[in-house]
Amino acid sequence: MTIQSRFSENISTKSIRKISVAISALLATSLVGGCATTPAPEAQPKPVAIEKKSQARMGEELLPPNAKPGECYARVWVEPVYVTKTKEVLVKEAGERIDVTPAKYGWGEETMEVSAASTRLIETPAVYGTETESVLVQAATREWLTDKKPSAAPASKEVLERARTHGINLDSAKPGMCFHEHYLPAGYRETMTEVEISPASEEISIIPAKYRIAEKRVLVKEASQRVIEVPAVYETVTERIIDKPAHTVWKKGTGPVQKINEATGEIMCLVDVPATYKTITKRVIKTPATTRVIEIPAEYKTEKVRELVSAPQEVRKPIPARYKKVKGREKIGDGRLVWHEVHDKTHPMSTRTGAKICLIQQPAKYKNVTRRVIKTPAATKTIEIPARHKTIKVRKLVSSPQEKRIEIPAKYKTVTLRELKEDGHMEWRSILCEVNMTPGRVVRIQKALKKAGFDPGPIDGNVGGRTMAAVNAFQKAKGLPVDRYLNAKTVKALGVSLK
């Protein structure tokens, strides 16, 4: 009898009976809410009122779905899958630091003009040369002189004008003619005249200015400000964060159902696992940083100064004019001037005034002269004289007090958390068992493992510890389900047929 025939015979009798008993036990356990921990008395199923159809449906859920004849299945626990994630947690809030720069003073220099800018002229002398030229020494002249002599003085314009006014036609006169002047006096009488000998005036007297010595406040230091930094106040707070969220896991239970089928039957309990927490400490700003401004008053100094009490004044006292009577002559008739040719004897010599004019004509005279001429005219050069200044020291505000706010970034801490990606669960897997685990198939599996680089130990057709260790290593390397069975997915991945 083959292994397959023996397995089929066992399925037909013993296995069906055991599965039925297992279903009844599991139903009883689920109704009381928990996993079986102690054997339940056979008399207890009495209060459970469940129809036979419901029992059959629940029994079907405990069997592999879509099972194929000749294949073995095992209900195995698949562990929950967790993902490790990192999370940034605030440890210290962002704040700011205030740096205060106090006001700065310094002795500065101010420039005062002592002498204004001006200019200075430098003379550049002319450059001279010589040249000879025929120069008119004396032009041909026709002029009126005071006598016939060539050396006589020229007649003045006033004399010529008097002669023209009093009867002489100067334009028709011929060279060599002379004329003289007579004055015929006027008649006079004596008179008394009041003459001012001293004009009216004023006597001025000065009242000098009056001064007094007074005290005056002088600013020696300007008012300013000082900025004081008030630092931020921090406080420490704690916060609880989730390290691992609440979840459920399946755990193996103990009880008589374990003994129903040693190959695949197991009792699993779904257990609530509470969340775990971490406590973190962080600093937060209680009072932000700020500044306080302190006013620094101005400083003054008292100096003695000379002040004007009353300005100087002038007092004017009038002085009347003074007069004197003098004797004089009052003209009765006007005197007159008469001109005539010198050979005219109409008037006596005593009336002559001495004024005489003669028309003299002289030819032009020339002379060769050597003279200096300007080759380059004299010029001036202007030199700018800069203004002169005097430097005096004064105390000045160089820079006002300032505050500089420096941002302090928040501090974070990276916390590692485990997050449940997939819940643990039970699933049916197709495995090799007595039905399909032939020595020949085991040999093919061992050879495939060795070819893939996983040592199964001796290739003898027996599934020993080394073979299962190689199977599990292969499963992990290929991302296959890892369990204590030779499951169908692993066999197919090794290229071994299940048929």
Helices and strands as residue ranges (DSSP letters): H 3-10, I 11-15, H 16-32, H 52-61, E 72-78, E 81-92, E 95-101, E 104-115, E 118-124, E 127-138, E 141-145, H 157-165, G 170-172, E 178-184, E 188-198, E 201-207, E 210-221, E 224-230, E 233-244, E 247-252, G 256-259, E 268-273, E 276-287, E 290-296, E 299-310, E 313-319, E 322-331, E 336-341, G 349-351, E 352-362, E 365-376, E 379-385, E 388-399, E 402-408, E 411-422, E 425-431, H 439-451, H 465-478, H 488-493
